[in-house]
Amino acid sequence: MFRSACATVALVCTLLSSATLRSEVPEQYSRKELKSLIQSARSPEQYAELSRYFHNQAHHFKNLAAVQEAAMERELNHTSGAKYPSGYESALHLRDYYNQRAAKFETMANSYDRLLKSF
């Protein structure tokens, strides 16, 4: 059990450090800014920027899903009675949500990659 906790902590630390390295360029847009950027994108540079943004967002959500996976493992070992929803179920739903978001951003990034290749 102690090894499992140590492995979980090591996984979380690794994921957080890799997320920090990937997000050296702070690219956080508001919905309005992102909508405007998508509508005005016509050049390869703009497509590349959108692709990079969506790839970064997908990576971020994959990291969050991995953290929830570790939480699921931890909660599986420490059940706490009849509480509903259990910590395991909460982590499961969050993991599924983060995986869906990551898939959505990957799809968008791939579409901008294809547009970029068409130039």
N, C-alpha and C positions, 0 to 999 in steps of 0.2 A: 504494500500500500504506500509506503514511503517512497519507493522507486517511482510509482505511478505519479505521485504528487511532484516529485523532482522532474520527471519527464515532462509533465504538463507545464511547469514553470519554465523549463528550458525552451519548450515549443513556443510559448507565449512571448518570451524574451526575444527569440529568434525572429518571430513574425513581426514584432513591433520594430525591431532594428531594421529589418528589410523594408518595412513600410516607410521608415524615416529616410532611408537611402533613396527610395524611388521618388519621394515627394520633395526632392531638393528644390525644385522650381514650384513655388506655391501656385497652383492652378485651381482656384475655387471660384466658380462663377455663380452668380445668383440665377434664378430661373429666367429672369428677364434678360440678363446678359447672354445666357446660353442660347435662348430662343433667338435673340438678335444675331448672334454669331452664326448659328445654323442657317438662318434665313439669308444672311449676307455672304456666306461662304461661296467663293467662285474660283479662288486661286489655289494652286497646290500647297502653298504655305498655310492657308486657312484650313484646308482639308487635313494637313499634317497636324496642325494644332488641335483640331477637333478629335482626330484619331488618338493622339497622345493623351488628351484629356480623358477620353472614354476608356482607354487602356488603363490609365492610372486609377480611375474610379472602379473598374472591374477588379484590379489588383487589391484595392482597398477593401472591397466587399468580400473578396476571397479570404483575405486575412481575418476579417471579422467572423466569417463562417468558421474558420479554423479555430478561432478562440472559443466559439460556441461549442465546437466539437470537443474541445478539451473540457469545457464546463459540463458537457453531457457525460463524459467519462467520469469526471469527479462526482457528479450527482448520482451516477449509477452505483457508485461504491458507498454513498452516504444517503440512503433513503431516510426520510424524516416523517414516516407515518402517513396519515390520510390527507395531507394537505393537497388541495387542488387549485390551480395546476401545480404539479410538482416542479422542482427546479430542473429536472430532466426534460419535462415537457416544454417548459418555457425555453430552455436552450435549444431543443429540437425545432420549435417553431421559428425562433430567431435564426437558427442556422439555415433553415429552408428559405426564409425570407432573404437572407443575405446571398444565398446561392442564386436565387431568382434575379436579384438585382445585378449580381455579377454577370450572369448570362445575358441580361438585357444590355448592359454596357459593353460586353464583348461583341454582341451582335452589331451594335451601333458603331463600335470601333472598326469592325471588319468591313462594314459598308463604306466607311470613309477611307479605309485602306484600298478598297476596290476603286473608289472614285479617284484616289491619288494615283493609282497605277494606270488609269485611263488617260492621263496627261502625257 
